[in-house]
Amino acid sequence: MLQSVEHGLVQDFYGQQRASRSQVPFMNHIHEGLAVMLRTQASPQAMRAFCLHPLVQGDEDLRDHYARVAQAVEPVPDGAFVLGLAMEYRSVANAYLSRATLPPEGIRLSPLVEVNAMLVGDKVQNRKDFELHHARTHAHRVRLAEYFQQWCQALQVEHRYPWLKAMLQGAAWS
C-alpha cells in the first residue's frame, strides 16, 4: 500500500505538514486509518481510495487536485474505480459534518462497502485523535464526542472501537 500511486499522491500533498493543535503529522491520519482498514478487512481498492480522500474531500481541494489525481491514477488498471470510491466517500462524509445536527433519518451510508470501510478508517482514527488530544480542551468537545459516537454506531463499529483505539495507540507511526 505504501508503494501505491495513491499513497505517493497523499504523501506529496501532505509532505511534512502537522496538525496545528496536536503537532501530529497529517500522514499519521492516513497510516492509522489504513491500519484500521487492514484490521477490519477492507479491500486494497478501499485503502488506496482512502489515501486519495484528502485530495478531493473539500471543494477547494477537489478543484485544485482532481485533474492531477485523475491523470496520475489513469494508467493504474483499477484507477478509475479507486478515484470513484474517493468521490463517493466525499459525498457521504461531507453530508454529515460535526457542525450539523443529525438528520432525522440518521447518517446516510454508502451503498458501496468499500466507501463504508473508508469511513470506518477515517472516523475511528479521528475519534482516537480527538480523545487523545482534544477531549478535555476543545471548545466543542461535547458535540465532537457525540458526533464520533454517532458515526461509529452508524458504521456498526462502536463495540469494536475500544479495541481498534488500543491497537492504534500501541503502534508507532510516522
Biotite code that builds the C-alpha atoms (Angstrom):
import biotite.structure as struc

atoms = struc.array([
    struc.Atom([0.000, 0.000, 0.000], chain_id="A", res_id=1, res_name="MET", atom_name="CA", element="C"),
    struc.Atom([2.812, 2.395, 0.869], chain_id="A", res_id=2, res_name="LEU", atom_name="CA", element="C"),
    struc.Atom([4.201, 1.926, -2.641], chain_id="A", res_id=3, res_name="GLN", atom_name="CA", element="C"),
    struc.Atom([0.900, 2.717, -4.375], chain_id="A", res_id=4, res_name="SER", atom_name="CA", element="C"),
    struc.Atom([0.374, 5.700, -6.653], chain_id="A", res_id=5, res_name="VAL", atom_name="CA", element="C"),
    struc.Atom([-2.351, 6.900, -4.293], chain_id="A", res_id=6, res_name="GLU", atom_name="CA", element="C"),
    struc.Atom([-0.118, 6.828, -1.212], chain_id="A", res_id=7, res_name="HIS", atom_name="CA", element="C"),
    struc.Atom([2.523, 8.731, -3.165], chain_id="A", res_id=8, res_name="GLY", atom_name="CA", element="C"),
    struc.Atom([-0.027, 11.392, -4.085], chain_id="A", res_id=9, res_name="LEU", atom_name="CA", element="C"),
    struc.Atom([-1.141, 11.969, -0.494], chain_id="A", res_id=10, res_name="VAL", atom_name="CA", element="C"),
    struc.Atom([2.469, 11.902, 0.734], chain_id="A", res_id=11, res_name="GLN", atom_name="CA", element="C"),
    struc.Atom([3.324, 14.631, -1.764], chain_id="A", res_id=12, res_name="ASP", atom_name="CA", element="C"),
    struc.Atom([0.189, 16.568, -0.764], chain_id="A", res_id=13, res_name="PHE", atom_name="CA", element="C"),
    struc.Atom([0.830, 16.398, 2.998], chain_id="A", res_id=14, res_name="TYR", atom_name="CA", element="C"),
    struc.Atom([4.614, 16.397, 2.989], chain_id="A", res_id=15, res_name="GLY", atom_name="CA", element="C"),
    struc.Atom([5.809, 17.234, 6.493], chain_id="A", res_id=16, res_name="GLN", atom_name="CA", element="C"),
    struc.Atom([2.663, 19.177, 7.488], chain_id="A", res_id=17, res_name="GLN", atom_name="CA", element="C"),
    struc.Atom([1.392, 18.775, 11.022], chain_id="A", res_id=18, res_name="ARG", atom_name="CA", element="C"),
    struc.Atom([-1.890, 19.484, 12.768], chain_id="A", res_id=19, res_name="ALA", atom_name="CA", element="C"),
    struc.Atom([-1.762, 22.931, 14.348], chain_id="A", res_id=20, res_name="SER", atom_name="CA", element="C"),
    struc.Atom([-3.025, 21.920, 17.804], chain_id="A", res_id=21, res_name="ARG", atom_name="CA", element="C"),
    struc.Atom([-1.529, 18.453, 18.344], chain_id="A", res_id=22, res_name="SER", atom_name="CA", element="C"),
    struc.Atom([1.504, 18.735, 16.037], chain_id="A", res_id=23, res_name="GLN", atom_name="CA", element="C"),
    struc.Atom([0.765, 15.200, 14.811], chain_id="A", res_id=24, res_name="VAL", atom_name="CA", element="C"),
    struc.Atom([1.902, 14.722, 11.187], chain_id="A", res_id=25, res_name="PRO", atom_name="CA", element="C"),
    struc.Atom([-1.040, 14.661, 8.783], chain_id="A", res_id=26, res_name="PHE", atom_name="CA", element="C"),
    struc.Atom([0.310, 11.413, 7.307], chain_id="A", res_id=27, res_name="MET", atom_name="CA", element="C"),
    struc.Atom([-0.410, 9.810, 10.670], chain_id="A", res_id=28, res_name="ASN", atom_name="CA", element="C"),
    struc.Atom([-4.113, 10.039, 9.816], chain_id="A", res_id=29, res_name="HIS", atom_name="CA", element="C"),
    struc.Atom([-3.515, 8.115, 6.612], chain_id="A", res_id=30, res_name="ILE", atom_name="CA", element="C"),
    struc.Atom([-1.319, 5.442, 8.191], chain_id="A", res_id=31, res_name="HIS", atom_name="CA", element="C"),
    struc.Atom([-3.585, 4.876, 11.174], chain_id="A", res_id=32, res_name="GLU", atom_name="CA", element="C"),
    struc.Atom([-6.707, 4.885, 9.004], chain_id="A", res_id=33, res_name="GLY", atom_name="CA", element="C"),
    struc.Atom([-5.068, 2.266, 6.787], chain_id="A", res_id=34, res_name="LEU", atom_name="CA", element="C"),
    struc.Atom([-4.204, 0.193, 9.875], chain_id="A", res_id=35, res_name="ALA", atom_name="CA", element="C"),
    struc.Atom([-7.855, 0.251, 10.966], chain_id="A", res_id=36, res_name="VAL", atom_name="CA", element="C"),
    struc.Atom([-8.958, -0.658, 7.464], chain_id="A", res_id=37, res_name="MET", atom_name="CA", element="C"),
    struc.Atom([-6.486, -3.539, 7.331], chain_id="A", res_id=38, res_name="LEU", atom_name="CA", element="C"),
    struc.Atom([-7.757, -4.866, 10.695], chain_id="A", res_id=39, res_name="ARG", atom_name="CA", element="C"),
    struc.Atom([-11.359, -4.592, 9.518], chain_id="A", res_id=40, res_name="THR", atom_name="CA", element="C"),
    struc.Atom([-10.538, -6.386, 6.253], chain_id="A", res_id=41, res_name="GLN", atom_name="CA", element="C"),
    struc.Atom([-11.095, -3.509, 3.828], chain_id="A", res_id=42, res_name="ALA", atom_name="CA", element="C"),
    struc.Atom([-10.199, -4.134, 0.209], chain_id="A", res_id=43, res_name="SER", atom_name="CA", element="C"),
    struc.Atom([-6.948, -2.840, -1.285], chain_id="A", res_id=44, res_name="PRO", atom_name="CA", element="C"),
    struc.Atom([-9.012, -0.553, -3.531], chain_id="A", res_id=45, res_name="GLN", atom_name="CA", element="C"),
    struc.Atom([-10.747, 0.969, -0.493], chain_id="A", res_id=46, res_name="ALA", atom_name="CA", element="C"),
    struc.Atom([-7.376, 1.548, 1.179], chain_id="A", res_id=47, res_name="MET", atom_name="CA", element="C"),
    struc.Atom([-5.954, 3.191, -1.933], chain_id="A", res_id=48, res_name="ARG", atom_name="CA", element="C"),
    struc.Atom([-9.052, 5.403, -2.204], chain_id="A", res_id=49, res_name="ALA", atom_name="CA", element="C"),
    struc.Atom([-8.619, 6.326, 1.474], chain_id="A", res_id=50, res_name="PHE", atom_name="CA", element="C"),
    struc.Atom([-5.187, 7.652, 0.554], chain_id="A", res_id=51, res_name="CYS", atom_name="CA", element="C"),
    struc.Atom([-6.815, 9.912, -2.035], chain_id="A", res_id=52, res_name="LEU", atom_name="CA", element="C"),
    struc.Atom([-9.607, 11.294, 0.140], chain_id="A", res_id=53, res_name="HIS", atom_name="CA", element="C"),
    struc.Atom([-7.760, 14.378, 1.476], chain_id="A", res_id=54, res_name="PRO", atom_name="CA", element="C"),
    struc.Atom([-7.043, 15.474, -2.088], chain_id="A", res_id=55, res_name="LEU", atom_name="CA", element="C"),
    struc.Atom([-10.712, 15.522, -3.106], chain_id="A", res_id=56, res_name="VAL", atom_name="CA", element="C"),
    struc.Atom([-12.765, 15.892, 0.082], chain_id="A", res_id=57, res_name="GLN", atom_name="CA", element="C"),
    struc.Atom([-13.147, 19.667, 0.278], chain_id="A", res_id=58, res_name="GLY", atom_name="CA", element="C"),
    struc.Atom([-14.388, 21.785, -2.610], chain_id="A", res_id=59, res_name="ASP", atom_name="CA", element="C"),
    struc.Atom([-11.118, 23.702, -2.905], chain_id="A", res_id=60, res_name="GLU", atom_name="CA", element="C"),
    struc.Atom([-9.092, 20.502, -2.725], chain_id="A", res_id=61, res_name="ASP", atom_name="CA", element="C"),
    struc.Atom([-11.245, 18.938, -5.427], chain_id="A", res_id=62, res_name="LEU", atom_name="CA", element="C"),
    struc.Atom([-10.857, 21.997, -7.634], chain_id="A", res_id=63, res_name="ARG", atom_name="CA", element="C"),
    struc.Atom([-7.103, 22.182, -7.094], chain_id="A", res_id=64, res_name="ASP", atom_name="CA", element="C"),
    struc.Atom([-6.184, 18.478, -7.299], chain_id="A", res_id=65, res_name="HIS", atom_name="CA", element="C"),
    struc.Atom([-8.780, 16.481, -9.224], chain_id="A", res_id=66, res_name="TYR", atom_name="CA", element="C"),
    struc.Atom([-7.192, 16.784, -12.664], chain_id="A", res_id=67, res_name="ALA", atom_name="CA", element="C"),
    struc.Atom([-3.735, 15.821, -11.366], chain_id="A", res_id=68, res_name="ARG", atom_name="CA", element="C"),
    struc.Atom([-5.108, 12.899, -9.345], chain_id="A", res_id=69, res_name="VAL", atom_name="CA", element="C"),
    struc.Atom([-7.181, 11.629, -12.259], chain_id="A", res_id=70, res_name="ALA", atom_name="CA", element="C"),
    struc.Atom([-4.155, 11.790, -14.552], chain_id="A", res_id=71, res_name="GLN", atom_name="CA", element="C"),
    struc.Atom([-1.935, 10.008, -12.023], chain_id="A", res_id=72, res_name="ALA", atom_name="CA", element="C"),
    struc.Atom([-4.345, 7.104, -11.471], chain_id="A", res_id=73, res_name="VAL", atom_name="CA", element="C"),
    struc.Atom([-5.377, 6.755, -15.136], chain_id="A", res_id=74, res_name="GLU", atom_name="CA", element="C"),
    struc.Atom([-2.603, 4.257, -16.020], chain_id="A", res_id=75, res_name="PRO", atom_name="CA", element="C"),
    struc.Atom([-3.427, 2.089, -12.975], chain_id="A", res_id=76, res_name="VAL", atom_name="CA", element="C"),
    struc.Atom([-5.747, -0.762, -14.100], chain_id="A", res_id=77, res_name="PRO", atom_name="CA", element="C"),
    struc.Atom([-8.434, -0.033, -11.500], chain_id="A", res_id=78, res_name="ASP", atom_name="CA", element="C"),
    struc.Atom([-7.505, 3.624, -11.011], chain_id="A", res_id=79, res_name="GLY", atom_name="CA", element="C"),
    struc.Atom([-10.851, 4.971, -12.211], chain_id="A", res_id=80, res_name="ALA", atom_name="CA", element="C"),
    struc.Atom([-12.668, 2.693, -9.755], chain_id="A", res_id=81, res_name="PHE", atom_name="CA", element="C"),
    struc.Atom([-10.440, 3.843, -6.888], chain_id="A", res_id=82, res_name="VAL", atom_name="CA", element="C"),
    struc.Atom([-10.971, 7.512, -7.776], chain_id="A", res_id=83, res_name="LEU", atom_name="CA", element="C"),
    struc.Atom([-14.718, 6.845, -7.955], chain_id="A", res_id=84, res_name="GLY", atom_name="CA", element="C"),
    struc.Atom([-14.586, 5.449, -4.408], chain_id="A", res_id=85, res_name="LEU", atom_name="CA", element="C"),
    struc.Atom([-12.817, 8.601, -3.206], chain_id="A", res_id=86, res_name="ALA", atom_name="CA", element="C"),
    struc.Atom([-15.520, 10.722, -4.839], chain_id="A", res_id=87, res_name="MET", atom_name="CA", element="C"),
    struc.Atom([-18.326, 8.692, -3.246], chain_id="A", res_id=88, res_name="GLU", atom_name="CA", element="C"),
    struc.Atom([-16.503, 8.988, 0.090], chain_id="A", res_id=89, res_name="TYR", atom_name="CA", element="C"),
    struc.Atom([-16.522, 12.762, -0.369], chain_id="A", res_id=90, res_name="ARG", atom_name="CA", element="C"),
    struc.Atom([-20.274, 12.723, -0.952], chain_id="A", res_id=91, res_name="SER", atom_name="CA", element="C"),
    struc.Atom([-21.095, 10.602, 2.097], chain_id="A", res_id=92, res_name="VAL", atom_name="CA", element="C"),
    struc.Atom([-18.583, 12.120, 4.530], chain_id="A", res_id=93, res_name="ALA", atom_name="CA", element="C"),
    struc.Atom([-19.493, 15.695, 3.638], chain_id="A", res_id=94, res_name="ASN", atom_name="CA", element="C"),
    struc.Atom([-23.223, 15.011, 4.044], chain_id="A", res_id=95, res_name="ALA", atom_name="CA", element="C"),
    struc.Atom([-22.858, 14.852, 7.831], chain_id="A", res_id=96, res_name="TYR", atom_name="CA", element="C"),
    struc.Atom([-20.184, 17.027, 9.399], chain_id="A", res_id=97, res_name="LEU", atom_name="CA", element="C"),
    struc.Atom([-19.695, 17.729, 13.094], chain_id="A", res_id=98, res_name="SER", atom_name="CA", element="C"),
    struc.Atom([-21.218, 21.197, 12.916], chain_id="A", res_id=99, res_name="ARG", atom_name="CA", element="C"),
    struc.Atom([-24.524, 19.796, 11.563], chain_id="A", res_id=100, res_name="ALA", atom_name="CA", element="C"),
    struc.Atom([-27.309, 18.163, 13.510], chain_id="A", res_id=101, res_name="THR", atom_name="CA", element="C"),
    struc.Atom([-28.057, 14.524, 12.909], chain_id="A", res_id=102, res_name="LEU", atom_name="CA", element="C"),
    struc.Atom([-30.707, 14.208, 10.194], chain_id="A", res_id=103, res_name="PRO", atom_name="CA", element="C"),
    struc.Atom([-33.969, 12.565, 11.332], chain_id="A", res_id=104, res_name="PRO", atom_name="CA", element="C"),
    struc.Atom([-33.263, 9.606, 9.043], chain_id="A", res_id=105, res_name="GLU", atom_name="CA", element="C"),
    struc.Atom([-29.774, 9.198, 10.524], chain_id="A", res_id=106, res_name="GLY", atom_name="CA", element="C"),
    struc.Atom([-26.400, 9.130, 8.827], chain_id="A", res_id=107, res_name="ILE", atom_name="CA", element="C"),
    struc.Atom([-26.550, 8.157, 5.176], chain_id="A", res_id=108, res_name="ARG", atom_name="CA", element="C"),
    struc.Atom([-24.008, 5.452, 4.492], chain_id="A", res_id=109, res_name="LEU", atom_name="CA", element="C"),
    struc.Atom([-22.812, 4.476, 1.037], chain_id="A", res_id=110, res_name="SER", atom_name="CA", element="C"),
    struc.Atom([-24.268, 1.592, -0.944], chain_id="A", res_id=111, res_name="PRO", atom_name="CA", element="C"),
    struc.Atom([-20.611, 0.697, -1.633], chain_id="A", res_id=112, res_name="LEU", atom_name="CA", element="C"),
    struc.Atom([-18.948, -1.466, 1.021], chain_id="A", res_id=113, res_name="VAL", atom_name="CA", element="C"),
    struc.Atom([-15.546, -0.022, 0.131], chain_id="A", res_id=114, res_name="GLU", atom_name="CA", element="C"),
    struc.Atom([-16.660, 3.516, 0.947], chain_id="A", res_id=115, res_name="VAL", atom_name="CA", element="C"),
    struc.Atom([-18.102, 2.462, 4.285], chain_id="A", res_id=116, res_name="ASN", atom_name="CA", element="C"),
    struc.Atom([-14.772, 0.745, 5.035], chain_id="A", res_id=117, res_name="ALA", atom_name="CA", element="C"),
    struc.Atom([-13.044, 4.059, 4.293], chain_id="A", res_id=118, res_name="MET", atom_name="CA", element="C"),
    struc.Atom([-15.417, 5.816, 6.688], chain_id="A", res_id=119, res_name="LEU", atom_name="CA", element="C"),
    struc.Atom([-14.570, 3.289, 9.400], chain_id="A", res_id=120, res_name="VAL", atom_name="CA", element="C"),
    struc.Atom([-10.857, 4.009, 8.982], chain_id="A", res_id=121, res_name="GLY", atom_name="CA", element="C"),
    struc.Atom([-11.443, 7.754, 8.984], chain_id="A", res_id=122, res_name="ASP", atom_name="CA", element="C"),
    struc.Atom([-13.887, 8.042, 11.874], chain_id="A", res_id=123, res_name="LYS", atom_name="CA", element="C"),
    struc.Atom([-12.094, 5.577, 14.170], chain_id="A", res_id=124, res_name="VAL", atom_name="CA", element="C"),
    struc.Atom([-8.777, 7.336, 13.589], chain_id="A", res_id=125, res_name="GLN", atom_name="CA", element="C"),
    struc.Atom([-10.266, 10.815, 14.015], chain_id="A", res_id=126, res_name="ASN", atom_name="CA", element="C"),
    struc.Atom([-12.088, 9.771, 17.171], chain_id="A", res_id=127, res_name="ARG", atom_name="CA", element="C"),
    struc.Atom([-8.914, 8.324, 18.649], chain_id="A", res_id=128, res_name="LYS", atom_name="CA", element="C"),
    struc.Atom([-7.007, 11.551, 17.938], chain_id="A", res_id=129, res_name="ASP", atom_name="CA", element="C"),
    struc.Atom([-9.858, 13.663, 19.319], chain_id="A", res_id=130, res_name="PHE", atom_name="CA", element="C"),
    struc.Atom([-9.921, 11.645, 22.551], chain_id="A", res_id=131, res_name="GLU", atom_name="CA", element="C"),
    struc.Atom([-6.147, 11.734, 22.857], chain_id="A", res_id=132, res_name="LEU", atom_name="CA", element="C"),
    struc.Atom([-5.546, 15.409, 22.050], chain_id="A", res_id=133, res_name="HIS", atom_name="CA", element="C"),
    struc.Atom([-8.782, 17.392, 22.392], chain_id="A", res_id=134, res_name="HIS", atom_name="CA", element="C"),
    struc.Atom([-11.423, 15.657, 24.531], chain_id="A", res_id=135, res_name="ALA", atom_name="CA", element="C"),
    struc.Atom([-10.637, 17.789, 27.578], chain_id="A", res_id=136, res_name="ARG", atom_name="CA", element="C"),
    struc.Atom([-9.852, 21.131, 25.954], chain_id="A", res_id=137, res_name="THR", atom_name="CA", element="C"),
    struc.Atom([-11.729, 21.591, 22.666], chain_id="A", res_id=138, res_name="HIS", atom_name="CA", element="C"),
    struc.Atom([-14.449, 24.235, 22.803], chain_id="A", res_id=139, res_name="ALA", atom_name="CA", element="C"),
    struc.Atom([-16.891, 21.839, 21.090], chain_id="A", res_id=140, res_name="HIS", atom_name="CA", element="C"),
    struc.Atom([-15.729, 18.660, 22.854], chain_id="A", res_id=141, res_name="ARG", atom_name="CA", element="C"),
    struc.Atom([-19.214, 17.501, 23.891], chain_id="A", res_id=142, res_name="VAL", atom_name="CA", element="C"),
    struc.Atom([-20.567, 17.828, 20.366], chain_id="A", res_id=143, res_name="ARG", atom_name="CA", element="C"),
    struc.Atom([-17.496, 16.183, 18.826], chain_id="A", res_id=144, res_name="LEU", atom_name="CA", element="C"),
    struc.Atom([-17.683, 13.216, 21.205], chain_id="A", res_id=145, res_name="ALA", atom_name="CA", element="C"),
    struc.Atom([-21.331, 12.741, 20.255], chain_id="A", res_id=146, res_name="GLU", atom_name="CA", element="C"),
    struc.Atom([-20.526, 13.113, 16.542], chain_id="A", res_id=147, res_name="TYR", atom_name="CA", element="C"),
    struc.Atom([-17.832, 10.414, 16.546], chain_id="A", res_id=148, res_name="PHE", atom_name="CA", element="C"),
    struc.Atom([-20.031, 8.087, 18.554], chain_id="A", res_id=149, res_name="GLN", atom_name="CA", element="C"),
    struc.Atom([-22.876, 8.588, 16.064], chain_id="A", res_id=150, res_name="GLN", atom_name="CA", element="C"),
    struc.Atom([-20.598, 7.708, 13.154], chain_id="A", res_id=151, res_name="TRP", atom_name="CA", element="C"),
    struc.Atom([-19.230, 4.613, 14.889], chain_id="A", res_id=152, res_name="CYS", atom_name="CA", element="C"),
    struc.Atom([-22.772, 3.483, 15.700], chain_id="A", res_id=153, res_name="GLN", atom_name="CA", element="C"),
    struc.Atom([-23.953, 4.056, 12.126], chain_id="A", res_id=154, res_name="ALA", atom_name="CA", element="C"),
    struc.Atom([-20.939, 2.148, 10.797], chain_id="A", res_id=155, res_name="LEU", atom_name="CA", element="C"),
    struc.Atom([-21.572, -0.642, 13.336], chain_id="A", res_id=156, res_name="GLN", atom_name="CA", element="C"),
    struc.Atom([-18.102, -0.442, 14.875], chain_id="A", res_id=157, res_name="VAL", atom_name="CA", element="C"),
    struc.Atom([-18.974, 1.149, 18.226], chain_id="A", res_id=158, res_name="GLU", atom_name="CA", element="C"),
    struc.Atom([-18.493, -2.185, 20.009], chain_id="A", res_id=159, res_name="HIS", atom_name="CA", element="C"),
    struc.Atom([-15.087, -2.637, 18.336], chain_id="A", res_id=160, res_name="ARG", atom_name="CA", element="C"),
    struc.Atom([-13.910, 0.937, 18.826], chain_id="A", res_id=161, res_name="TYR", atom_name="CA", element="C"),
    struc.Atom([-12.087, 0.386, 22.163], chain_id="A", res_id=162, res_name="PRO", atom_name="CA", element="C"),
    struc.Atom([-10.100, -2.480, 20.620], chain_id="A", res_id=163, res_name="TRP", atom_name="CA", element="C"),
    struc.Atom([-9.289, -0.504, 17.450], chain_id="A", res_id=164, res_name="LEU", atom_name="CA", element="C"),
    struc.Atom([-8.265, 2.518, 19.515], chain_id="A", res_id=165, res_name="LYS", atom_name="CA", element="C"),
    struc.Atom([-5.989, 0.375, 21.686], chain_id="A", res_id=166, res_name="ALA", atom_name="CA", element="C"),
    struc.Atom([-4.475, -1.161, 18.557], chain_id="A", res_id=167, res_name="MET", atom_name="CA", element="C"),
    struc.Atom([-3.651, 2.304, 17.214], chain_id="A", res_id=168, res_name="LEU", atom_name="CA", element="C"),
    struc.Atom([-2.249, 3.543, 20.493], chain_id="A", res_id=169, res_name="GLN", atom_name="CA", element="C"),
    struc.Atom([0.012, 0.505, 20.711], chain_id="A", res_id=170, res_name="GLY", atom_name="CA", element="C"),
    struc.Atom([1.573, 1.188, 17.308], chain_id="A", res_id=171, res_name="ALA", atom_name="CA", element="C"),
    struc.Atom([4.260, 3.669, 16.348], chain_id="A", res_id=172, res_name="ALA", atom_name="CA", element="C"),
    struc.Atom([3.517, 5.667, 13.187], chain_id="A", res_id=173, res_name="TRP", atom_name="CA", element="C"),
    struc.Atom([5.478, 8.338, 11.454], chain_id="A", res_id=174, res_name="SER", atom_name="CA", element="C"),
])
